[in-house]
């Protein structure tokens, strides 16, 4: 065999990928090992763009990402040298995807742990974690879903690779009603990871998945894994991983998902503990302030009002100083004291626990509006449409969160809207998806600021902490909060949340 023959044989049997690449980066030739690494036949690759850009030789290994036919993803370490007499290059490359992914997984785990301890909202933490999992494992898509306190729904709080749709879980339930098997729900209920190979083809071919087919088919994927988020022996959600075509779901891949699911569970646990501590601290402080105000300031103001009333009596009897002067002073004192007393009583009501045990959401909102009217002078109206008395049966935590959303909206109206009146409406209605609680807070103020408006910042209308807190309270129950401008001026804060009754949580 001549030298050329031995060279051709060596190229054909080389364990590394070898390719001839044109000046413009296109494949001109690929050996069998290179074709296998790229996931296509050599004749299919010739003439197509290669991942090996540039025209100069590489003295050291470089690493590039490769997206091949059918969504195959690989990481190649490569070197190259020019071909004498032309602009072509000979490239030697090998697959370093496993090592690359291991590095990414370690870095992603560290970043996720830092994100969990950082001061940020739960939603933003889980969104960042989903993106970390996607990039580190080179997945097609990732979802982090949390169960509502009653366990009746799963809400997507973190997603990467897929667009976000607000009714994902409702469509999922529709798929189940048509006969689809929901692996994520089984993982949630069993607390055991679920792995299904070649899931994409089965989902796309099954008519039961029609409500979600367009959404799930927007990104090519193959295998599917759902890993439960477990906290102190309970399951609070799942992490769903959609593997790219050609990826293998082995022990390392599943171990990484379990580690990241653990970080997500820690984030949920931290958020719940923090919220519980904050709620307890607020309740204790409200009760203490309410007692202090009632036992001291309120009594003192009441005494001033009584003394002013006595001065008025003396003045009307004609005792010196002059009756006119004394009556005027007495009237001013009495009026000021009455206003202060009304305001302080309103504060006492507001500082008590939002929805005390045995009290309905409607009663708590009525107390809030009475206190607001006394304190601010706003005209406040409350309308309740609850034909079957479902408000009394609301889960206490749901009632608390709904009250807090409305209270934040009312507070922002008083502080920022320059309104003359506000109205709160509460409606419990039956929808195709079950009972729904709707709470609207509407004012006639200056409305939602437009872009470039430099007036005093409004944390609710500008999407700041107030809006974030409201949305997180709604998301706990699978609901939504939005702020919209009213026609003719004013603002509407709209809460919509599925109804959870107290007995449903037992």
C-alpha positions as CSV (number, residue, x, y, z in Angstrom):
1,X,0.0,0.0,0.0
2,X,1.4,3.4,-1.0
3,X,1.7,6.4,1.4
4,X,-1.5,8.0,0.1
5,X,-3.3,4.7,0.8
6,X,-1.9,4.4,4.4
7,X,-3.0,8.1,4.9
8,X,-6.5,7.5,3.7
9,X,-6.7,4.4,6.0
10,X,-5.5,6.4,9.0
11,X,-8.0,9.1,8.4
12,X,-10.9,6.6,8.0
13,X,-10.0,4.8,11.2
14,X,-9.0,7.8,13.3
15,X,-10.8,7.9,16.7
16,X,-11.0,11.7,16.4
17,X,-13.1,13.7,14.0
18,X,-11.2,15.0,11.0
19,X,-12.7,17.5,8.6
20,X,-11.6,19.7,5.7
21,X,-13.2,23.1,6.1
22,X,-13.4,25.8,3.5
23,X,-12.4,29.4,4.0
24,X,-16.0,30.4,4.6
25,X,-16.5,27.7,7.3
26,X,-18.3,25.1,5.2
27,X,-17.5,21.3,5.5
28,X,-15.6,20.0,2.4
29,X,-15.0,16.6,3.7
30,X,-15.5,14.6,7.0
31,X,-14.1,11.3,8.1
32,X,-16.4,8.6,9.6
33,X,-15.6,9.5,13.2
34,X,-16.4,13.2,12.5
35,X,-19.7,12.3,10.9
36,X,-20.7,10.2,13.9
37,X,-19.8,13.0,16.3
38,X,-21.9,15.4,14.2
39,X,-24.8,13.0,14.1
40,X,-25.1,12.9,10.2
41,X,-23.7,11.1,7.2
42,X,-20.6,12.7,5.7
43,X,-22.4,13.4,2.4
44,X,-25.1,15.3,4.4
45,X,-22.5,17.5,6.1
46,X,-20.5,18.4,3.0
47,X,-21.4,22.0,1.9
48,X,-23.1,22.9,5.2
49,X,-21.7,25.4,7.8
50,X,-19.3,23.9,10.3
51,X,-18.9,25.2,13.9
52,X,-15.2,25.8,13.3
53,X,-15.0,29.5,12.3
54,X,-12.0,31.7,11.6
55,X,-9.2,31.2,9.1
56,X,-6.1,31.0,11.2
57,X,-4.5,27.9,12.7
58,X,-5.3,26.9,16.3
59,X,-2.2,26.0,18.4
60,X,-4.3,25.1,21.5
61,X,-7.7,23.4,21.9
62,X,-10.7,25.6,21.6
63,X,-14.3,24.5,22.5
64,X,-17.3,25.2,20.3
65,X,-21.0,24.3,20.6
66,X,-22.6,22.3,17.8
67,X,-26.3,22.0,17.1
68,X,-26.7,19.3,14.5
69,X,-29.6,17.6,12.7
70,X,-32.7,17.0,14.8
71,X,-31.6,19.3,17.6
72,X,-28.5,17.3,18.6
73,X,-26.2,19.3,20.8
74,X,-22.5,18.7,21.3
75,X,-19.4,20.5,22.6
76,X,-16.3,20.0,20.5
77,X,-12.7,20.7,21.4
78,X,-10.8,21.3,18.2
79,X,-7.5,22.3,16.6
80,X,-6.8,23.2,13.0
81,X,-4.0,23.9,10.5
82,X,-4.1,25.4,7.1
83,X,-3.8,23.3,3.9
84,X,-0.8,24.4,1.9
85,X,-1.7,26.3,-1.3
86,X,-5.2,27.2,-0.4
87,X,-7.6,28.7,2.1
88,X,-8.9,25.3,3.3
89,X,-8.1,24.0,6.8
90,X,-7.8,20.6,8.3
91,X,-9.7,20.4,11.6
92,X,-9.3,17.7,14.3
93,X,-12.1,17.6,16.9
94,X,-13.4,15.5,19.7
95,X,-16.5,15.4,21.9
96,X,-16.1,17.1,25.3
97,X,-19.8,17.4,26.0
98,X,-19.7,15.3,29.2
99,X,-16.8,17.3,30.7
100,X,-18.3,20.6,29.6
101,X,-21.6,19.7,31.1
102,X,-20.0,18.6,34.4
103,X,-18.3,22.0,34.7
104,X,-21.6,23.7,33.9
105,X,-23.5,21.7,36.4
106,X,-21.1,22.5,39.2
107,X,-21.1,26.1,38.4
108,X,-24.9,26.1,38.0
109,X,-25.3,24.4,41.4
110,X,-23.1,27.0,43.0
111,X,-25.0,29.9,41.4
112,X,-28.4,28.4,42.3
113,X,-27.2,28.1,46.0
114,X,-26.2,31.8,45.9
115,X,-29.5,32.8,44.3
116,X,-31.5,31.0,47.0
117,X,-29.7,32.9,49.8
118,X,-29.9,36.3,47.9
119,X,-32.7,38.8,48.8
120,X,-35.0,38.3,45.8
121,X,-38.5,37.1,45.2
122,X,-39.3,33.4,44.9
123,X,-40.5,33.8,41.3
124,X,-37.3,35.5,40.2
125,X,-35.2,32.9,42.0
126,X,-37.0,30.0,40.4
127,X,-36.9,31.7,37.0
128,X,-33.1,32.0,37.3
129,X,-32.8,28.5,38.5
130,X,-34.7,27.1,35.5
131,X,-32.3,29.0,33.2
132,X,-29.3,27.6,35.0
133,X,-30.6,24.1,34.6
134,X,-31.3,24.6,30.9
135,X,-27.8,26.0,30.2
136,X,-25.8,23.6,32.4
137,X,-27.5,20.5,31.0
138,X,-28.0,21.7,27.4
139,X,-31.7,20.9,27.7
140,X,-34.4,21.8,25.4
141,X,-36.7,23.2,28.1
142,X,-37.2,23.4,31.9
143,X,-40.2,24.2,34.1
144,X,-40.4,24.7,37.8
145,X,-44.0,24.2,39.1
146,X,-45.2,24.7,42.6
147,X,-48.4,23.2,44.1
148,X,-50.9,25.5,45.7
149,X,-51.3,25.1,49.5
150,X,-54.4,23.0,48.9
151,X,-52.5,20.9,46.3
152,X,-55.2,21.4,43.7
153,X,-53.1,23.2,41.1
154,X,-49.6,23.5,39.8
155,X,-48.4,26.9,38.9
156,X,-45.4,27.6,36.6
157,X,-43.0,29.9,38.6
158,X,-39.9,29.2,36.6
159,X,-39.5,28.4,32.9
160,X,-36.7,28.3,30.3
161,X,-36.8,27.2,26.7
162,X,-40.5,27.5,26.4
163,X,-42.7,30.5,26.3
164,X,-44.9,31.3,29.3
165,X,-48.6,30.7,29.0
166,X,-50.9,31.7,31.9
167,X,-53.3,28.8,31.5
168,X,-50.7,26.0,31.3
169,X,-52.2,24.0,34.1
170,X,-55.7,24.4,32.9
171,X,-54.7,23.0,29.5
172,X,-52.9,20.2,31.3
173,X,-56.0,19.2,33.1
174,X,-57.9,19.3,29.9
175,X,-55.3,16.9,28.4
176,X,-55.9,14.6,31.4
177,X,-59.6,14.8,30.9
178,X,-59.0,13.6,27.3
179,X,-57.0,10.6,28.6
180,X,-53.4,11.9,28.7
181,X,-51.1,10.5,31.4
182,X,-49.6,13.3,33.4
183,X,-46.1,12.2,34.6
184,X,-45.5,15.4,36.5
185,X,-48.7,14.9,38.6
186,X,-47.6,11.3,39.4
187,X,-44.1,12.6,40.4
188,X,-45.8,15.2,42.6
189,X,-48.1,12.7,44.3
190,X,-45.6,9.9,44.7
191,X,-42.6,12.0,45.5
192,X,-40.5,9.8,43.1
193,X,-38.8,11.1,39.9
194,X,-40.4,10.0,36.7
195,X,-38.3,9.5,33.5
196,X,-40.0,8.8,30.1
197,X,-37.8,8.1,27.0
198,X,-39.0,9.3,23.6
199,X,-41.8,11.2,25.2
200,X,-42.0,13.9,22.5
201,X,-43.1,11.5,19.8
202,X,-45.7,10.0,22.0
203,X,-47.1,13.4,23.0
204,X,-47.2,14.7,19.5
205,X,-49.0,11.5,18.2
206,X,-51.6,11.4,21.1
207,X,-54.8,13.4,20.3
208,X,-55.3,13.8,24.1
209,X,-52.4,16.3,24.1
210,X,-54.0,18.6,21.5
211,X,-54.6,21.5,24.0
212,X,-50.8,21.7,24.7
213,X,-49.4,20.3,21.4
214,X,-48.5,23.7,19.9
215,X,-46.8,24.9,23.1
216,X,-44.9,21.7,23.8
217,X,-44.0,21.2,20.1
218,X,-42.5,24.7,19.7
219,X,-39.1,23.4,20.8
220,X,-37.7,20.0,19.7
221,X,-37.1,17.6,22.5
222,X,-37.1,13.8,23.2
223,X,-37.0,12.4,26.7
224,X,-38.8,13.9,29.7
225,X,-38.1,13.8,33.4
226,X,-40.1,15.2,36.3
227,X,-38.3,15.5,39.7
228,X,-40.3,16.3,42.9
229,X,-39.4,19.3,45.1
230,X,-39.4,17.8,48.6
231,X,-39.4,19.8,51.9
232,X,-39.4,18.1,55.3
233,X,-41.0,14.9,54.0
234,X,-43.6,16.7,51.8
235,X,-43.7,17.5,48.1
236,X,-44.3,21.1,47.1
237,X,-43.7,21.0,43.4
238,X,-41.8,19.5,40.5
239,X,-38.9,20.3,38.2
240,X,-39.6,19.2,34.6
241,X,-36.7,18.6,32.2
242,X,-37.2,18.3,28.5
243,X,-34.1,16.6,27.0
244,X,-32.8,17.6,23.6
245,X,-32.8,14.9,20.8
246,X,-29.9,12.5,21.2
247,X,-29.3,13.2,24.9
248,X,-29.2,10.3,27.3
249,X,-30.9,10.4,30.6
250,X,-28.5,8.6,32.9
251,X,-27.6,8.6,36.6
252,X,-25.4,11.7,36.3
253,X,-28.2,13.7,34.5
254,X,-30.8,12.6,37.0
255,X,-28.5,13.3,39.9
256,X,-28.0,16.9,38.7
257,X,-31.7,17.4,38.3
258,X,-32.2,16.1,41.9
259,X,-29.6,18.5,43.2
260,X,-31.2,21.5,41.4
261,X,-34.7,20.4,42.6
262,X,-33.3,20.4,46.1
263,X,-32.1,24.0,45.6
264,X,-35.6,24.9,44.3
265,X,-37.2,23.3,47.4
266,X,-34.8,25.2,49.7
267,X,-35.9,28.4,47.9
268,X,-39.5,27.6,48.5
269,X,-38.9,26.7,52.1
270,X,-37.0,29.9,52.7
271,X,-39.8,32.0,51.1
272,X,-42.5,30.3,53.2
273,X,-40.6,30.6,56.4
274,X,-39.8,34.3,55.7
275,X,-43.4,35.0,54.9
276,X,-44.6,33.3,58.0
277,X,-42.2,35.2,60.2
278,X,-43.2,38.5,58.6
279,X,-46.9,37.7,59.0
280,X,-46.4,36.8,62.6
281,X,-44.4,39.8,63.3
282,X,-46.9,42.1,61.6
283,X,-49.8,40.5,63.6
284,X,-48.0,40.9,66.9
285,X,-47.0,44.5,66.2
286,X,-50.6,45.4,65.1
287,X,-52.0,43.9,68.3
288,X,-49.5,45.7,70.5
289,X,-50.1,49.0,68.7
290,X,-53.8,48.5,68.9
291,X,-53.7,47.9,72.6
292,X,-51.3,50.9,73.2
293,X,-53.4,53.3,71.1
294,X,-56.7,52.2,72.8
295,X,-55.3,52.4,76.3
296,X,-53.5,55.7,76.0
297,X,-54.0,58.0,73.0
298,X,-57.6,57.2,72.3
299,X,-58.6,57.7,75.9
300,X,-56.7,61.0,76.1
301,X,-58.3,62.3,72.9
302,X,-61.7,61.2,74.3
303,X,-61.0,63.2,77.4
304,X,-60.1,66.3,75.4
305,X,-63.3,66.0,73.5
306,X,-65.3,65.8,76.8
307,X,-63.5,68.8,78.3
308,X,-64.1,70.8,75.1
309,X,-67.7,69.9,75.4
310,X,-67.8,71.2,79.0
311,X,-66.2,74.4,77.9
312,X,-68.9,74.8,75.4
313,X,-71.5,74.3,78.1
314,X,-69.9,77.0,80.3
315,X,-69.7,79.4,77.4
316,X,-73.4,78.9,76.6
317,X,-74.1,79.8,80.3
318,X,-72.4,83.2,79.8
319,X,-69.5,82.7,82.2
320,X,-66.3,84.7,81.5
321,X,-64.4,84.8,79.2
322,X,-67.0,85.9,76.7
323,X,-69.4,83.3,75.6
324,X,-68.6,83.9,71.9
325,X,-64.9,83.4,72.4
326,X,-65.3,80.4,74.6
327,X,-67.7,78.7,72.3
328,X,-65.4,79.2,69.3
329,X,-62.5,77.6,71.2
330,X,-64.7,74.8,72.4
331,X,-66.0,74.1,68.9
332,X,-62.5,74.0,67.5
333,X,-61.3,71.7,70.2
334,X,-64.3,69.4,69.9
335,X,-64.0,69.2,66.2
336,X,-60.3,68.5,66.2
337,X,-60.6,65.9,68.9
338,X,-63.5,64.2,67.1
339,X,-61.5,64.0,63.9
340,X,-58.4,62.6,65.7
341,X,-60.5,60.1,67.6
342,X,-62.1,58.8,64.4
343,X,-58.7,58.6,62.7
344,X,-57.1,56.7,65.6
345,X,-60.0,54.3,65.8
346,X,-59.6,53.6,62.1
347,X,-55.9,52.9,62.8
348,X,-56.8,50.5,65.6
349,X,-59.1,48.6,63.2
350,X,-56.4,48.5,60.5
351,X,-53.7,47.3,62.8
352,X,-55.6,44.3,64.0
353,X,-55.1,41.0,62.2
354,X,-56.5,41.3,58.7
355,X,-59.1,38.6,58.8
356,X,-59.6,37.4,62.4
357,X,-60.8,33.8,62.9
358,X,-64.5,33.6,62.4
359,X,-64.6,36.8,60.3
360,X,-65.4,36.9,56.6
361,X,-63.3,38.6,54.0
362,X,-66.2,41.0,53.4
363,X,-66.3,42.1,57.0
364,X,-62.6,42.7,57.1
365,X,-62.7,44.7,53.9
366,X,-65.6,46.8,55.3
367,X,-63.6,47.6,58.4
368,X,-60.6,48.6,56.2
369,X,-62.7,50.9,54.1
370,X,-64.4,52.5,57.1
371,X,-60.9,53.2,58.6
372,X,-59.7,54.5,55.3
373,X,-62.6,56.9,54.9
374,X,-62.2,58.2,58.4
375,X,-58.4,58.7,58.0
376,X,-58.3,60.1,54.4
377,X,-61.7,61.6,53.7
378,X,-62.0,59.4,50.6
379,X,-65.5,58.3,49.7
380,X,-65.3,54.5,49.9
381,X,-67.8,51.9,48.7
382,X,-67.9,48.1,49.1
383,X,-70.0,45.8,46.9
384,X,-70.2,42.1,47.6
385,X,-71.8,39.5,45.4
386,X,-71.7,36.2,47.2
387,X,-75.1,34.5,46.6
388,X,-74.1,31.1,48.2
389,X,-72.1,32.5,51.2
390,X,-68.8,31.1,50.0
391,X,-66.8,33.9,51.5
392,X,-67.4,32.6,55.0
393,X,-66.0,29.2,54.0
394,X,-62.8,30.6,52.4
395,X,-59.5,29.1,53.5
396,X,-58.1,31.5,56.1
397,X,-54.8,31.9,54.4
398,X,-56.5,32.6,51.0
399,X,-58.8,35.2,52.7
400,X,-55.7,36.8,54.3
401,X,-53.8,37.0,51.0
402,X,-56.9,38.4,49.2
403,X,-57.3,41.0,52.0
404,X,-53.6,42.0,51.7
405,X,-53.8,42.5,48.0
406,X,-56.9,44.7,48.4
407,X,-55.2,46.5,51.3
408,X,-52.1,47.3,49.3
409,X,-54.2,48.6,46.5
410,X,-56.2,50.8,48.8
411,X,-53.0,52.1,50.5
412,X,-51.5,53.1,47.2
413,X,-54.7,54.8,46.1
414,X,-54.6,56.9,49.3
415,X,-50.9,57.7,49.0
416,X,-50.4,58.2,45.3
417,X,-53.6,58.4,43.2
418,X,-55.0,61.9,44.3
419,X,-58.4,60.3,44.1
420,X,-61.7,61.5,45.5
421,X,-63.3,58.1,45.8
422,X,-62.5,54.4,45.6
423,X,-64.7,51.3,45.4
424,X,-64.0,47.7,46.3
425,X,-66.1,44.9,44.7
426,X,-66.0,41.2,45.7
427,X,-67.6,38.5,43.5
428,X,-67.7,34.8,44.0
429,X,-68.8,33.2,40.7
430,X,-68.9,29.8,39.0
431,X,-66.6,29.4,35.9
432,X,-66.0,26.4,33.7
433,X,-62.9,25.7,35.9
434,X,-64.7,26.0,39.2
435,X,-65.4,28.7,41.8
436,X,-63.5,31.9,41.4
437,X,-62.9,34.8,43.7
438,X,-62.7,38.3,42.1
439,X,-61.7,41.4,44.0
440,X,-61.5,44.7,42.2
441,X,-60.2,48.0,43.7
442,X,-61.1,51.0,41.5
443,X,-60.3,54.7,42.1
444,X,-61.0,57.9,40.2
445,X,-57.5,59.3,40.6
446,X,-54.8,60.3,38.1
447,X,-54.3,56.8,36.7
448,X,-51.3,54.7,35.7
449,X,-48.2,56.9,35.0
450,X,-47.0,56.8,31.4
451,X,-43.5,56.2,30.3
452,X,-41.2,59.1,31.1
453,X,-43.5,60.4,33.8
454,X,-41.2,61.7,36.6
455,X,-43.8,62.3,39.3
456,X,-43.5,60.7,42.7
457,X,-42.9,57.0,42.3
458,X,-45.9,54.7,42.8
459,X,-44.7,51.2,43.9
460,X,-48.0,49.6,42.8
461,X,-48.3,51.3,39.4
462,X,-44.6,51.2,38.6
463,X,-44.3,47.4,39.2
464,X,-42.1,47.8,42.4
465,X,-42.2,45.8,45.6
466,X,-45.9,46.4,46.2
467,X,-46.8,44.9,42.9
468,X,-44.4,42.0,43.3
469,X,-45.8,41.1,46.7
470,X,-49.4,41.2,45.4
471,X,-48.6,39.0,42.5
472,X,-46.8,36.5,44.7
473,X,-49.8,36.3,47.0
474,X,-52.0,35.6,44.0
475,X,-49.6,33.0,42.5
476,X,-49.7,31.0,45.7
477,X,-53.3,30.1,44.8
478,X,-53.0,29.9,41.1
479,X,-54.4,33.4,40.6
480,X,-53.3,36.6,38.9
481,X,-53.2,40.3,39.7
482,X,-53.1,43.0,37.1
483,X,-53.3,46.8,37.1
484,X,-55.2,48.5,34.3
485,X,-56.1,52.1,33.4
486,X,-59.8,52.9,33.6
487,X,-61.5,54.7,30.7
488,X,-61.8,58.4,31.6
489,X,-59.1,58.2,34.3
490,X,-58.5,56.2,37.4
491,X,-57.0,52.8,38.0
492,X,-58.3,49.3,38.5
493,X,-56.4,46.6,40.5
494,X,-57.9,43.3,39.6
495,X,-57.4,40.0,41.5
496,X,-58.7,36.7,40.2
497,X,-58.0,33.5,42.1
498,X,-59.6,30.0,42.3
499,X,-61.6,29.5,45.5
500,X,-60.1,27.2,48.1
501,X,-62.5,26.3,51.0
502,X,-61.2,25.7,54.5
503,X,-62.3,22.0,54.5
504,X,-60.4,21.4,51.2
505,X,-57.1,21.8,53.1
506,X,-57.7,19.4,55.9
